[in-house]
Amino acid sequence: MTSGSGPEHTPDGRYVVVDGRRWRATDPDIPPEAAARLRSLLMAARRAVGAARREHDVQAERAARARVHTAKVALGERGEPWWEQNAAERKARWSRGLEALDG
């Protein structure tokens, strides 16, 4: 990591590099407010996974993991690569994710 500027990105901007491992980067075209909301929902879902695991609640864990996946797809970190989608497809992807997670 570089100090203060977040994780290192590959030259094409498609991946971040953490401890030598590449991870798909968040779609940079998601508006800042929507991206922040999706990150917040992702972190809430991750906390719910942990809580469900501590409680040994398999159903709650499954539901929380599904929310994590939905958030990561909406952010462009999973699913069809965001760089292969046009602007309308990208907007539809993150909009659907917000609707599903906020609903």
N, C-alpha and C positions, 0 to 999 in steps of 0.2 A: 504494500500500500504506500501511496505517497502521502505525505503529511498534509492534512487539511483538505485535500481535493478528492477524497474517496478512493475506491479501488482502481487499480490499473486497468485500462481497456486495451483490447487488441487494436491494431491500427485501423481496422475497418469499423470499429465501434460496436460490433455485434456481440462481443463477449467481454466480461470482466474476468480478471485473473486474480485469484485468491490462493495464496500458498502454492503457486505453480499450477493450479487447476483452473480450467476455463469453465465459466458458467454463462449462460445466455444473459445478455444485458436486457434491462427493461427498455421497452419501446420509447425512444426519446421524443416521439411526437405526441405522447399522451399529455394533455394539458396539465400543468403543475398541480392544480387543485384536485383533478381526478386521480392523478398518480399518487398524491399524498393520501387521499381517501382510500385508494386501493391498498397502499402499503399499511395503513392503519388497520384495515379489515384483515389483511394477511397476518399481521402480528397478533390480532385478537384471535384469529383462527388457530395460529400456532400455540398461543397460550391455552386455548381450549383443548388442543391435542394433549398437552402436558397435564392439564387438570383431569381429563378423562383417563389418561394412563395411570395417574396416581390413584384414581378411584376404581380402576380396573373395570371401567364402563366401556365395553367393546362397541356398543351402538353409538355412544357419544363420540368415541374416538373416530369411528368411521365417518360420522357426519362432519366432524371438525376437519378431518383430512380432506374430505370432499370440498370444504370451503377453502382450504389452503390451495388445493388444485385449481379451483375456480379463480381465485385471486391471481395465481401465478400465470394462468392462461390469459386473463384479462390484462396483466402487465406485459404480456408478450414473452414471458420467460419459459413458457411451455406451449405445446401445440404447434401450429403452423408458424414458421419463423416470420416475425413482423416485417423483415426486409423483403419477403416474398409477397406481401399483401399491398394492395393499393390503399390510398388514404381512406376511402369509404369502408373497406374491410377492416382496417385498423381501428377506425372510430367505432364501428359496429362491435368489434371484439371487446374493447374496454367498456363500452356502454352496456353491453349485455352482462358483463361481469359485475359492474356496479349495481345494475338492476337486480341480479340474482343475489348478491350479497347484502344489499340494503333491504331487500324485500322480506 
